[in-house]
Amino acid sequence: MALNQEEKRCFPRIKLKTQLKYKVRGVPECNSAVSDDISLGGIGFINHCFVVPQTHVGLEINILSKIITPIGRIVWSHPLSHSDRYRVGIEFLEFDPREKNFLAEYIDMQRGRL
């Protein structure tokens, strides 16, 4: 029996496999990961280490050879079954308006809306 699960997201999400870098505020080193999906509200990715929810991070996301640099907050980090990796969800908190507009246009294009 399938349960009727209501979509809770405010923004449409698209699949996006691209390199990203994130840096925990106050920590000097940068970490790399590969994104899984993205929306105007946030990004999901697979990571090799656990990151504590509520942690603020600076991001560098490569979309069509353009780097966008939002600031985000880890919302959740769940271990993947049969793996030593984690699925991580980030909510965007701060975003340059031009970069946000670029992302909105990219998402619309991928969804076939342009």
N, C-alpha and C positions, 0 to 999 in steps of 0.2 A: 504494500500500500504506500503510495507516494504522499508525502506531506506537502501541503501548500505553504511554501516558504516565501514570505514577503520580501521583496528587494528593499534593503535599507539604505542603499547608496543614494547620494544626492546628485552624483554626476555619472554619466555613462563611462564605462570602463572598456578599454580595448587591450588586446594582447600586444605586448611589446617586448621583444627580446633584444636588449641592447646593453652595452657596458655602462656601468655607473660607478661612481666613487662616492663614498660617504665618510664624513669625519665627525666624530663625536666631539661636541664642544668641550674645550678644555683639555683635549688629548691631542698630542702632536701628530700621530701617524694617521694616514688615510687607509681606508679599506676598499677593496673592489668587490663587485658582485655583478650578477646579470639580472636585469629586470624581468618580470613575468607579465605584469600588466600595469596600466597607468590610467589616470583620469585627471580632471582639473583639481580634484580634491586630494589625490595622493598616488602612491606607487607601491606595488608589491614586488618583492624580489626573493631570491634564494640566497642564503648566506651560510658561510661555514662556521659561524660562531653565534652564540646567543647574545642578543642585545636587550638590555632591560627596557621594558615598556616605560614610557614617559621620558626617555632619553631624547634630548634635542640633538639633531644632526644637520650639518651642512651637506648638500648634495651637489654632484656634478653629473648630469644625465645627458648622454649623447643621443640626439634625435636629428636624423638627416644631416650629420656632420656639424650640427650646431650644439653647443653645450649650454644647457639651462641650469641655473644654480639656485633652486628654492631652498628654504630652510624648512625642516620638518621635525615631526615628533614621532617616535616609534609608538604605535598604537598596540601592536601585538607581535609576538614572536613565538611560533609553534614548531616543535620538532617534526621533521618529515619521517614518516614510517620507514623502517628498514634503512636508515641513512644517518649520517653524522651531520646533516645540514638542517637549516631552519628556514621556514617560510616566514617572511617579515612583512608587516604592513606599516606604511608611513603615511601620516596625514601632513599635507603641506600647510605651513603656518604663515610663511612670508614668501612672496613671489614678486619679482620685478614685473610690472604690468605688461611690458613688451614681450617678455618671455612667456607669461601666462597666455597672452593673445596668440603667440606662435604655437603653443601647445594646444590651445582650443581649435585653431585652424587645422593643425595636424590631426587631431582626433576626429574632427568633422570630415576631413578628407578620407581617413581610414574607414570611417563609417559610411562613406559614400554620400555625404551630405553636401559636397561642394560641386 
